[in-house]
Amino acid sequence: MRLLEKGGMAALTTNAVAATAGVSIGTLYQFFPNKEAILDTLADHEMAQMRQRVMLAMKDAGTTSTQARIAAVVEAVAASYGERHGAHRIVMEHSLDRRSNRMGPLIAALLTHLRQYRAVGPIRRALSPQDAFVLTHSFIGVLHAMIADDQTIVSKAEIAEALSRMTCTFLGQ
């Protein structure tokens, strides 16, 4: 991640990774056959952490409004950037590559969560499969754009507010 933050994709070479890790290039190749494998491992790790943060936000019993829940989800995604915004953006874009299914586990977790009755939280009723699908994929599309668009002039708070309006209207709240 330090190499990516410092110099972008051009800095991520197997030689640089080996030198930074303090191992020989041969040792590195025992674990990673190329820089793509290194990036895949970083992407898998980042997506797993993001999925965990998003699902914690979705299941937080202390969140009492739809708006607060959506703001927490947006913040959980934004937290995926960490301290190294450039490196995290590169890794997250790699994660969201159309050839990869790294979003699959997060989408499955969200669909399962939305299709179940919940005893606590602002949205308790189970959504129909089609409503859960539309809501999940609408969110994922916006969050994907939020990650990919580093030139956005829209703040996280504005994104959360717009997603809240969309969700409340969709759910008839």
C-alpha positions in Angstrom: 0.0 0.0 0.0 2.9 2.4 0.7 4.3 1.8 -2.8 0.9 2.5 -4.4 0.4 5.6 -2.3 3.9 6.9 -3.1 4.0 6.2 -6.9 0.7 4.7 -8.1 0.6 1.5 -10.2 4.0 2.3 -11.7 5.6 1.9 -8.3 4.1 -1.5 -7.7 6.7 -3.8 -9.1 7.7 -7.2 -7.7 11.2 -5.9 -7.2 10.0 -2.9 -5.2 7.6 -5.1 -3.2 10.4 -7.5 -2.3 12.8 -4.7 -1.4 10.1 -3.0 0.8 9.2 -6.3 2.5 12.9 -7.1 3.0 12.7 -10.4 1.2 14.4 -11.8 -1.9 12.6 -11.7 -5.2 12.6 -15.5 -5.2 10.8 -15.6 -1.8 8.2 -13.1 -3.0 7.6 -15.2 -6.1 6.9 -18.2 -3.9 3.8 -16.4 -2.7 2.9 -14.0 -5.5 3.7 -15.0 -9.2 3.3 -11.4 -10.4 2.2 -7.9 -9.3 -1.4 -8.7 -10.4 -1.5 -11.4 -7.7 -0.3 -8.9 -5.1 -3.0 -6.4 -6.2 -5.6 -9.2 -6.1 -4.6 -10.0 -2.5 -4.7 -6.3 -1.5 -8.1 -6.0 -3.2 -9.5 -9.1 -1.5 -8.4 -7.8 1.9 -9.8 -4.3 1.3 -13.2 -5.6 0.1 -13.5 -7.9 3.1 -12.9 -5.0 5.4 -15.4 -2.8 3.6 -18.0 -5.6 3.7 -17.5 -6.0 7.4 -17.8 -2.2 8.0 -20.9 -1.9 5.8 -22.7 -4.8 7.4 -21.9 -3.5 10.9 -23.5 -0.2 9.9 -26.5 -2.1 8.5 -27.0 -4.1 11.6 -26.3 -1.4 14.2 -29.3 -1.6 16.7 -28.5 1.9 17.9 -29.3 3.5 14.5 -32.9 4.7 14.8 -33.5 6.4 11.4 -33.1 5.5 7.8 -31.1 8.6 7.2 -28.6 7.8 10.0 -28.3 4.2 8.7 -27.5 5.4 5.2 -25.0 8.0 6.5 -23.3 5.2 8.4 -23.1 3.0 5.3 -21.7 5.9 3.2 -19.1 6.5 6.0 -18.2 2.8 6.1 -17.5 2.9 2.4 -15.6 6.2 2.7 -13.5 4.6 5.5 -12.2 2.2 2.9 -9.9 4.9 1.7 -8.1 5.0 5.1 -5.1 7.2 5.4 -3.8 6.4 1.9 -6.4 7.8 -0.4 -4.5 7.2 -3.6 -3.5 3.6 -2.8 -7.0 2.7 -1.5 -8.6 4.2 -4.6 -6.3 2.1 -6.9 -7.1 -1.1 -4.8 -10.8 -0.4 -4.7 -11.0 0.3 -8.4 -9.2 -3.0 -9.0 -11.8 -4.6 -6.6 -14.6 -3.2 -8.7 -13.2 -4.3 -12.0 -16.0 -5.9 -14.1 -14.0 -9.1 -14.5 -13.9 -9.6 -10.7 -16.7 -10.7 -8.4 -15.3 -9.1 -5.3 -18.5 -7.2 -4.7 -20.5 -10.5 -4.8 -20.1 -11.3 -1.1 -21.2 -7.8 -0.1 -24.2 -7.9 -2.5 -25.2 -11.3 -1.1 -25.0 -10.1 2.5 -27.0 -7.0 1.8 -29.7 -8.9 -0.2 -30.0 -11.5 2.7 -30.2 -8.7 5.3 -32.9 -6.7 3.4 -35.0 -9.8 2.7 -35.3 -10.7 6.4 -37.5 -9.2 9.1 -35.5 -7.2 11.6 -36.6 -6.7 15.2 -34.7 -3.4 15.5 -33.7 -0.6 13.2 -35.6 1.9 11.1 -36.5 -0.6 8.4 -37.9 -3.7 10.0 -40.0 -5.3 7.4 -38.5 -7.9 5.0 -38.3 -6.5 1.5 -39.4 -8.5 -1.5 -36.7 -10.1 -3.6 -37.1 -7.6 -6.3 -37.2 -4.6 -4.0 -34.0 -5.9 -2.2 -32.3 -6.3 -5.6 -33.2 -2.8 -6.8 -32.3 -1.1 -3.6 -29.0 -3.1 -3.2 -27.8 -2.5 -6.7 -28.8 1.2 -6.6 -26.7 1.6 -3.5 -23.8 -0.3 -5.0 -23.9 1.8 -8.2 -23.7 5.0 -6.2 -21.0 3.7 -3.9 -19.0 2.5 -6.8 -19.2 5.9 -8.4 -18.2 7.5 -5.1 -15.1 5.4 -5.0 -14.2 5.7 -8.6 -14.8 9.5 -9.0 -12.0 11.3 -7.3 -13.1 14.6 -8.9 -16.5 14.6 -7.3 -17.7 17.9 -5.9 -20.4 16.1 -3.9 -19.7 15.5 -0.2 -20.3 12.3 1.6 -23.1 14.1 3.5 -24.8 15.1 0.3 -24.5 11.6 -1.1 -25.9 10.2 2.1 -28.8 12.7 2.0 -29.6 11.9 -1.6 -29.5 8.1 -0.9 -31.8 8.6 2.1 -34.3 10.5 -0.1 -34.1 7.8 -2.7 -34.5 5.0 -0.2 -37.3 6.6 1.8 -39.2 7.4 -1.4 -38.7 3.8 -2.7 -39.9 2.3 0.6 -42.8 4.7 0.9 -41.5 6.3 4.2 
